[in-house]
């Protein structure tokens, strides 16, 4: 018995275009970057961040940092993925 391809093709095209566009955008973004180097001092600073959002204000600048670390599992004992996202920022305004 032959498979009806029209409904399958419609679903594949509908979802394929959406995910294909996201994949194409991610690929284009990764190719447009000129290879950001990894600085171990930055890696250590991000590893030392506490979870949450924090700001500090000095006379010349405002510094901020954020970290979120979550573990997602399939079931109670299933395989898991840990996501660790951190960011550092600085805003400096000077009168010249």
Protein Blocks (a to p, Z undefined) as FASTA:
>chain_A
ZZdfklmmmmmmmmmmmmmmmmmmmmmmmmmpgoiaddfklmmmmmmpcgdjdddddfkb
ccddddddddddehjklccdddddddddddddddZZ
